[in-house]
Amino acid sequence: MGPRLRVGVLGCASIARRKMMPALASNPSVRLVAVASRTGEKAARFAAPYGCDAVTGYEELLRRTDVDAVYIPLPAALRATWIARALEAGKHVLGEKPLTTTAADARDLVALGGRRGLLLMESFMFLHHSVHRRVTELVTAGRIGEPRSFTAEFTIPPLPADDIRNRPGLGGGALLDLGVYTVRAAQYFCGPGLSVAGAVLMSDPPGAGAPPATGPYGGVDRAGAALLASDRTTAQLTFGMAHAYQCRYRICGSEGRLSLDRAFTPPPDLRPVVRIEDKDGTEERTLEADDHFANTVTAFAGTALGGGDLTGHGEQILRQADLVERIRRAAAPAPRAA
C-alpha cells in the first residue's frame, strides 16, 4: 500500500456524518485519524463508527502532528477563521462550500495557502461526478450546436426555524447555501468571463415565521435569482429554500437543448439521465452511476500526496467568491406586496 493522507475532521456537521466521513474512511489513500467538536460527547459519537480519535476543541486537533490535512464542514461564517488556522498549522484543507462569505477572505486564504505550500480545495462535490464531463463532451462535440444560454435551478422546501441556514450570523441564506451551486455550474459550462447583469434576493415578510430580522434585507435571503452574461452566453440562475424541490440545469444551443435533473445532489446509485431535444425529436441517455463524494476525496488526497500543483484550485476559488459577492452587491430586495 502506498502513502496515506492522515485526515482530521473539524466539526460535526450533518454532511460530515452522512457523506464525507464514510467517504474518507473508505478511501485507501486516506487514514481518518480524528474528529473534533466543541464537546467531547459529540466528537465521540461521530468518531465511534470509524475507530478514530475524538478530540475536544478544534485547536487541539490542529496541534496534532499525526494529521496532515483537515476537512472543515463548519458553518459558512466560521470557515475562514478555521481554514486560516489550519493552514497556519501546516495542514492541507478541504473546506465545505462556500469556503468564505466574502471575496476578501477568499483572497487572504488563497494567498496564505500559496505561501505555506499547502492545498486549499473548495468542496463542490458535483464537479467530480462523471455526468458533467459527459455533458461537456456532448456540447463540445456539437450535439446541440453552439451553446447560447445556461439555466440552473436549485431550490428546497422551507427549513426548520432553528436550522443554521436561517441564521445570518452563521452565513445562512439561499445564496450561500444553494445559489453557489448554480454559480459554480454556470462557470463550469460558460467559462470564466461571466459578469452580473442583474440579481435579486428575497427575504420573508414580518410575521412569516422566520427568525428575527437581522440581515440586510430583514433576515437571511430565502430566495433569489441572477442573470449572468459573457460575450457569448447568458446564464439564468434560480435558488431558494421556500420552494418545491428542484435541482437541475439546461444548456440551450443553436440546434438543440440538453437538460439534467438531480444535477447537484445525485446519490451514488443513481444513473443520471441526460435529455437531448432537437428538431429531430428527443433522446434520453442513461449514464453510469457515480459517487461524487468518493471522487472528491480521491482528488483531494491525490493532489495532497502527489506533490503536484497545490495552488491550482486558487483561481477557481477566487473567481467563485468574487462572482457570488458581485451577485450580492447587485441584488436589491424584492418588492413586497402591500
C-alpha positions as CSV (number, residue, x, y, z in Angstrom):
1,M,0.0,0.0,0.0
2,G,1.3,3.5,-0.9
3,P,1.4,6.6,1.3
4,R,-1.9,7.6,3.0
5,L,-3.1,11.1,3.8
6,R,-3.8,11.4,7.5
7,V,-7.0,13.4,7.8
8,G,-8.9,15.1,10.7
9,V,-12.4,16.4,10.6
10,L,-13.0,19.9,12.1
11,G,-16.6,20.0,13.2
12,C,-19.6,17.6,13.5
13,A,-21.9,18.8,10.7
14,S,-24.6,16.6,9.2
15,I,-22.8,16.5,5.9
16,A,-19.7,15.1,7.6
17,R,-21.6,12.3,9.4
18,R,-23.8,11.3,6.4
19,K,-21.4,11.7,3.5
20,M,-17.8,12.8,4.0
21,M,-16.6,10.7,6.9
22,P,-17.8,7.5,5.2
23,A,-16.0,8.6,2.0
24,L,-12.8,9.5,3.9
25,A,-12.8,6.2,5.9
26,S,-13.4,4.0,2.8
27,N,-10.7,5.6,0.7
28,P,-7.5,3.5,0.5
29,S,-5.3,6.7,0.2
30,V,-6.7,8.2,3.4
31,R,-6.5,7.4,7.1
32,L,-9.2,9.0,9.1
33,V,-7.3,10.0,12.3
34,A,-9.6,12.1,14.4
35,V,-12.8,14.2,14.5
36,A,-13.1,17.4,16.7
37,S,-16.1,19.1,18.2
38,R,-16.6,21.7,20.8
39,T,-17.9,19.0,23.1
40,G,-16.2,15.6,23.7
41,E,-19.5,13.8,23.8
42,K,-20.4,14.8,20.2
43,A,-16.9,14.1,18.9
44,A,-17.1,10.6,20.5
45,R,-20.4,9.9,18.9
46,F,-19.1,10.9,15.4
47,A,-15.8,9.0,15.9
48,A,-17.1,5.7,17.2
49,P,-18.2,4.1,13.9
50,Y,-14.7,4.6,12.5
51,G,-12.5,3.8,15.5
52,C,-10.8,7.2,15.1
53,D,-9.9,9.6,17.9
54,A,-12.5,12.0,19.4
55,V,-11.0,15.4,20.1
56,T,-12.5,18.2,22.2
57,G,-11.7,21.6,20.6
58,Y,-10.7,22.4,17.1
59,E,-7.3,23.9,18.2
60,E,-6.4,20.6,19.9
61,L,-6.9,18.7,16.6
62,L,-4.8,21.3,14.7
63,R,-1.9,20.8,17.2
64,R,-1.7,17.1,16.3
65,T,1.4,16.0,14.4
66,D,-0.3,12.9,13.1
67,V,-2.8,14.9,11.0
68,D,-1.7,16.1,7.5
69,A,-4.9,17.5,6.3
70,V,-8.3,18.6,7.6
71,Y,-11.9,18.6,6.2
72,I,-13.8,21.6,7.5
73,P,-17.7,21.5,7.4
74,L,-18.3,24.2,10.0
75,P,-21.0,26.9,9.3
76,A,-20.1,29.2,6.5
77,A,-19.4,32.2,8.6
78,L,-16.8,30.3,10.7
79,R,-14.9,28.6,7.9
80,A,-12.5,31.4,7.0
81,T,-11.2,31.6,10.6
82,W,-10.6,27.9,11.0
83,I,-9.3,27.4,7.4
84,A,-6.7,30.1,8.2
85,R,-5.7,28.4,11.4
86,A,-5.4,25.1,9.7
87,L,-3.2,26.4,7.0
88,E,-1.0,28.2,9.6
89,A,-0.8,24.9,11.4
90,G,0.6,23.3,8.2
91,K,-2.5,21.3,7.2
92,H,-3.9,20.8,3.8
93,V,-7.6,21.9,3.7
94,L,-10.7,20.6,2.1
95,G,-13.4,23.1,3.0
96,E,-17.1,22.9,2.5
97,K,-18.7,25.3,0.1
98,P,-18.6,28.3,0.2
99,L,-15.1,28.5,1.7
100,T,-15.8,32.0,2.8
101,T,-18.6,34.6,3.0
102,T,-16.5,37.4,1.4
103,A,-14.2,37.7,-1.6
104,A,-11.6,39.4,0.6
105,D,-11.4,36.4,2.9
106,A,-11.0,34.1,-0.1
107,R,-8.1,36.2,-1.4
108,D,-6.4,36.0,2.0
109,L,-6.8,32.3,2.3
110,V,-5.6,31.5,-1.2
111,A,-2.6,33.7,-0.6
112,L,-1.9,32.0,2.7
113,G,-2.1,28.6,1.2
114,G,0.3,29.6,-1.5
115,R,2.8,31.0,0.9
116,R,2.7,27.8,3.0
117,G,2.8,25.5,0.0
118,L,-0.5,23.8,1.0
119,L,-3.5,22.6,-0.8
120,L,-6.7,24.5,-0.3
121,M,-9.7,23.0,-2.1
122,E,-13.4,24.0,-2.1
123,S,-15.7,21.0,-1.8
124,F,-18.1,21.4,-4.7
125,M,-18.7,17.7,-4.9
126,F,-20.9,17.7,-8.0
127,L,-17.9,18.8,-10.2
128,H,-16.4,15.4,-9.5
129,H,-19.4,13.4,-10.9
130,S,-18.7,11.9,-14.3
131,V,-22.0,13.1,-15.7
132,H,-20.9,16.7,-16.1
133,R,-17.8,15.6,-18.0
134,R,-20.1,13.6,-20.3
135,V,-22.3,16.7,-20.8
136,T,-19.3,18.7,-21.7
137,E,-18.2,16.2,-24.2
138,L,-21.7,16.2,-25.8
139,V,-21.7,20.0,-26.0
140,T,-18.1,20.1,-27.3
141,A,-18.9,17.6,-30.0
142,G,-21.7,19.9,-31.3
143,R,-24.6,17.8,-30.2
144,I,-26.8,20.9,-29.6
145,G,-24.9,23.3,-31.8
146,E,-23.3,26.5,-30.4
147,P,-24.1,27.0,-26.7
148,R,-26.3,30.1,-26.3
149,S,-27.6,30.0,-22.8
150,F,-27.4,28.1,-19.5
151,T,-30.2,27.8,-16.9
152,A,-29.8,26.3,-13.4
153,E,-32.3,25.9,-10.6
154,F,-31.6,24.7,-7.0
155,T,-34.5,25.1,-4.6
156,I,-35.6,23.2,-1.5
157,P,-38.7,23.3,0.8
158,P,-38.7,25.5,3.9
159,L,-36.3,24.5,6.7
160,P,-37.0,24.2,10.4
161,A,-36.8,27.6,12.2
162,D,-33.8,26.6,14.2
163,D,-31.7,25.4,11.2
164,I,-28.4,27.2,11.0
165,R,-29.1,28.2,7.4
166,N,-31.8,30.5,8.8
167,R,-29.2,32.4,10.9
168,P,-27.5,35.4,9.3
169,G,-24.7,35.4,11.8
170,L,-23.6,31.9,10.7
171,G,-23.6,32.7,7.0
172,G,-27.1,31.4,6.3
173,G,-29.3,32.2,3.4
174,A,-30.3,30.8,0.0
175,L,-27.4,32.4,-2.0
176,L,-24.6,30.9,0.1
177,D,-26.3,27.5,0.7
178,L,-27.9,26.8,-2.7
179,G,-27.1,29.7,-5.1
180,V,-23.4,28.9,-5.0
181,Y,-24.0,25.6,-6.8
182,T,-25.7,27.4,-9.7
183,V,-23.0,30.0,-9.9
184,R,-20.3,27.3,-9.9
185,A,-22.1,25.3,-12.6
186,A,-22.5,28.4,-14.7
187,Q,-18.8,29.0,-14.6
188,Y,-18.1,25.3,-15.4
189,F,-20.2,25.4,-18.6
190,C,-20.0,29.1,-19.6
191,G,-16.3,29.8,-18.8
192,P,-14.6,32.4,-16.6
193,G,-15.8,35.6,-18.4
194,L,-19.2,35.9,-16.7
195,S,-20.4,39.3,-15.4
196,V,-23.5,40.1,-13.3
197,A,-26.3,41.7,-15.4
198,G,-28.9,41.6,-12.6
199,A,-29.8,39.9,-9.4
200,V,-32.5,39.9,-6.7
201,L,-32.6,38.4,-3.2
202,M,-35.9,38.0,-1.2
203,S,-36.5,37.5,2.5
204,D,-39.6,36.6,4.4
205,P,-42.0,39.4,5.3
206,P,-42.6,40.1,9.0
207,G,-44.8,37.5,10.7
208,A,-44.0,34.7,8.3
209,G,-42.4,32.5,11.0
210,A,-38.9,33.4,10.1
211,P,-36.1,34.0,12.7
212,P,-35.6,37.6,13.9
213,A,-34.9,40.1,11.1
214,T,-31.2,40.9,11.5
215,G,-29.9,40.6,7.9
216,P,-29.6,43.3,5.3
217,Y,-33.0,42.5,3.8
218,G,-34.8,41.8,7.1
219,G,-33.3,38.3,7.6
220,V,-31.5,35.7,5.6
221,D,-32.2,35.7,1.9
222,R,-34.7,32.8,1.3
223,A,-34.8,33.0,-2.5
224,G,-33.0,34.7,-5.3
225,A,-32.2,34.9,-8.9
226,A,-29.3,36.2,-11.0
227,L,-28.7,36.9,-14.7
228,L,-25.1,36.5,-15.8
229,A,-23.6,37.2,-19.2
230,S,-20.4,36.8,-21.2
231,D,-19.7,37.9,-24.7
232,R,-21.0,34.5,-26.0
233,T,-23.6,33.2,-23.5
234,T,-26.1,34.1,-20.8
235,A,-26.8,32.2,-17.5
236,Q,-30.1,32.4,-15.6
237,L,-29.9,31.1,-12.0
238,T,-32.7,30.5,-9.5
239,F,-32.2,29.4,-5.9
240,G,-34.3,29.3,-2.8
241,M,-35.3,27.5,0.4
242,A,-39.0,28.1,0.4
243,H,-39.9,26.1,-2.7
244,A,-40.7,22.7,-4.1
245,Y,-37.5,20.8,-4.7
246,Q,-35.7,21.5,-7.9
247,C,-32.1,20.5,-8.8
248,R,-31.4,20.8,-12.5
249,Y,-29.7,22.6,-15.3
250,R,-30.3,23.1,-19.0
251,I,-28.0,24.2,-21.8
252,C,-29.6,25.7,-24.9
253,G,-27.7,25.7,-28.2
254,S,-28.3,26.9,-31.7
255,E,-29.5,23.5,-32.8
256,G,-31.0,21.9,-29.6
257,R,-31.0,21.8,-25.9
258,L,-29.7,19.4,-23.2
259,S,-31.0,19.1,-19.6
260,L,-30.1,17.1,-16.5
261,D,-32.2,16.6,-13.3
262,R,-30.7,15.8,-9.9
263,A,-27.7,17.7,-11.2
264,F,-26.1,18.8,-7.9
265,T,-27.1,16.1,-5.4
266,P,-27.2,12.7,-7.2
267,P,-27.0,9.7,-4.8
268,P,-24.2,7.2,-5.6
269,D,-26.6,4.6,-7.0
270,L,-28.4,7.0,-9.4
271,R,-27.9,6.5,-13.1
272,P,-28.3,10.1,-14.4
273,V,-30.4,10.7,-17.5
274,V,-29.3,13.3,-19.9
275,R,-32.2,14.6,-22.1
276,I,-31.4,16.0,-25.5
277,E,-34.0,17.7,-27.6
278,D,-33.6,19.0,-31.2
279,K,-35.6,19.3,-34.4
280,D,-35.5,15.5,-34.9
281,G,-37.1,14.7,-31.5
282,T,-36.0,13.8,-28.0
283,E,-33.2,11.4,-27.0
284,E,-32.5,10.3,-23.4
285,R,-29.1,8.9,-22.5
286,T,-28.8,6.9,-19.2
287,L,-25.3,7.1,-17.9
288,E,-23.4,5.2,-15.3
289,A,-23.9,5.8,-11.6
290,D,-21.1,7.6,-9.8
291,D,-20.1,8.7,-6.3
292,H,-19.0,12.3,-6.3
293,F,-18.2,12.3,-2.5
294,A,-15.7,9.4,-3.0
295,N,-14.3,11.1,-6.1
296,T,-13.8,14.4,-4.2
297,V,-11.8,12.6,-1.5
298,T,-9.8,10.8,-4.2
299,A,-9.0,14.1,-5.9
300,F,-8.1,15.9,-2.7
301,A,-5.9,13.0,-1.4
302,G,-4.2,12.5,-4.8
303,T,-3.3,16.2,-5.1
304,A,-2.0,16.5,-1.5
305,L,0.0,13.3,-1.7
306,G,1.2,13.7,-5.2
307,G,3.2,16.9,-4.6
308,G,1.9,18.4,-7.8
309,D,0.3,21.9,-8.3
310,L,-1.1,22.5,-4.8
311,T,-2.2,26.0,-5.8
312,G,-4.3,25.1,-8.9
313,H,-7.6,25.5,-7.2
314,G,-6.8,29.1,-6.1
315,E,-8.1,30.7,-9.3
316,Q,-11.4,28.8,-9.2
317,I,-11.9,29.8,-5.5
318,L,-11.2,33.5,-6.2
319,R,-13.4,33.6,-9.3
320,Q,-16.3,31.9,-7.5
321,A,-16.1,34.1,-4.4
322,D,-15.9,37.3,-6.5
323,L,-18.9,36.4,-8.6
324,V,-21.0,35.5,-5.6
325,E,-20.1,38.8,-4.0
326,R,-21.0,40.7,-7.1
327,I,-24.4,39.0,-7.2
328,R,-24.9,40.0,-3.5
329,R,-24.0,43.6,-4.3
330,A,-26.1,43.8,-7.4
331,A,-29.2,42.4,-5.7
332,A,-31.9,44.6,-4.4
333,P,-34.6,43.4,-2.0
334,A,-37.6,42.2,-4.0
335,P,-40.6,44.5,-3.5
336,R,-43.3,43.2,-1.1
337,A,-47.0,43.3,-1.7
338,A,-48.8,46.0,0.3
